Amino acid sequence: MIHANTPAKHPIESSHRTRPVVLLIMGSQRSGRVCPQIAQWIAQIGEACTDLAFEVVDLADWPLPVDDEPELPHRGSYRQPHTQAWSEKISAAAAVAFVSPQYNWGYPAPLKNAIDHLYGEWRGKPAAIITYGGHGGGKCAEQLRQVAAGLKMGMVATSPALTLSEDVIRHGAALDPETEFASSADSVKQAMAELVTQIASLSPA
Ligand SMILES: Cc1cc2nc3c(=O)[nH]c(=O)nc-3n(C[C@H](O)[C@H](O)[C@H](O)COP(=O)(O)O)c2cc1C
């Protein structure tokens, strides 16, 4: 698994250039968030059950000020170096997976902002949505799916919904994704398998 903006060190990471890369885009930037642990757990499953490379993308490492581009994103003529870099990052990926908490029945604002900075880069991009929350984050998934449809992303059918326990949400208990989400591991594997198929359908024979 690879972390954004860090040099590859692990043997898996060093072979990442030869494998299609799936970006796991984290929806949460909150301090004290559980998102990185969840994204890493998903990356481990993905590495184990596919030949894809997985890179966790922390939007905190991608400062994209709100509405700072003078042109509409669909033109693709970005003036800001950070938007150009974000565009290249998404364009170079074989697929993306949004790993997002549900916030007040929706998804976090920084994720919408990161999506809205681009337009054509998302079109046809194989993509999965993995949400979490007290009830799995289904409302968040619904909203993300609607946005992804508007952008004509190549969404996979399976949307794993990971249920956080009361202890984690209310009492800040340590999260062990392997135990907490044991019953959802198959659904994550299924989403990854669908991503492989989606990527293959776009690759030249
Ligand atoms: C602003 C905010 C809104 C939330 N709204 C919901 C919600 O609608 N449904 C839910 O199940 N949990 C909700 N939660 C609880 C989150 O599921 C829980 O805090 C989770 O750990 C958030 O992910 P993060 O720690 O990676 O940021 C909310 C948390 C925050 C911070």
The ligand as a Gaussian input file, in Angstrom:
#p B3LYP/6-31G(d) Opt

LIG

0 1
 C      -19.876000      16.299000      11.765000
 C      -20.249000      14.872000      12.075000
 C      -21.474000      14.381000      11.684000
 C      -21.813000      13.040000      11.903000
 N      -22.984000      12.557000      11.426000
 C      -23.229000      11.229000      11.484000
 C      -24.363000      10.663000      10.823000
 O      -25.126000      11.309000      10.150000
 N      -24.555000       9.329000      10.950000
 C      -23.693000       8.525000      11.648000
 O      -23.907000       7.326000      11.710000
 N      -22.606000       9.024000      12.264000
 C      -22.363000      10.357000      12.206000
 N      -21.251000      10.870000      12.806000
 C      -20.388000       9.975000      13.588000
 C      -19.291000       9.395000      12.674000
 O      -19.774000       8.234000      12.026000
 C      -18.062000       9.039000      13.478000
 O      -17.664000      10.166000      14.261000
 C      -16.895000       8.646000      12.608000
 O      -15.801000       8.290000      13.424000
 C      -16.500000       9.775000      11.663000
 O      -15.427000       9.384000      10.833000
 P      -13.964000      10.011000      11.034000
 O      -13.576000       9.721000      12.483000
 O      -13.075000       9.274000      10.082000
 O      -14.061000      11.476000      10.762000
 C      -20.892000      12.201000      12.593000
 C      -19.664000      12.711000      12.988000
 C      -19.320000      14.013000      12.728000
 C      -17.946000      14.520000      13.120000

